[in-house]
Amino acid sequence: MDKIKVRIKRLNGNNDLSLPSYESEGSSGMDIRASVKEPVVIGPGEIKFVQTGLALSVPPGFEAQIRPRSGLALRHGIGMVNSPGTIDSDYRGEIGIILINWGKEPFVVRKGDRIAQMIITRVCHAELIEVEDLDNTSRGAGGFGHTGIK
């Protein structure tokens, strides 16, 4: 498996929290933990910004994608409003997670809770070429359910 070096910095003296880590050998995402002083309650339908106390230096040509955790979604209805979130290679600020509670009960985020996952992936920049016509395909302009359910 390919590995790249990504520099990470702890912010706000959160040395007691684990750095993001892969929880199994085959994991593609590293779990990220909440760095909150007091528990954060997210009521049904509410959106809250949760700090991680971490900043990254992602190498050029890569990005860090921040994604929701499937267990939180299934068990509690917790997701991310901007999923996936993107940490660009030139961003050096704190990673923040924008959580939403789509569930029916309040959800409490405590310091050290695993709230999201981070995937490091390659990025290509595109050169856009304006044209009068696009090439034809069998799908054409069909979208938004054009193939049906079955």
Secondary structure, DSSP 8 states (H G I E B T S, - for coil): ------EEEE-TT-TTS---EESSTT-SSEEEE---SS-EEE-TT-EEEEEEEEEEE--TTEEEEEE--HHHHHHH-EEETTSSEEE-TT--SEEEEEEEE-SSS-EEE-TT-EEEEEEEEE---------S-----SSTT--SSTT---
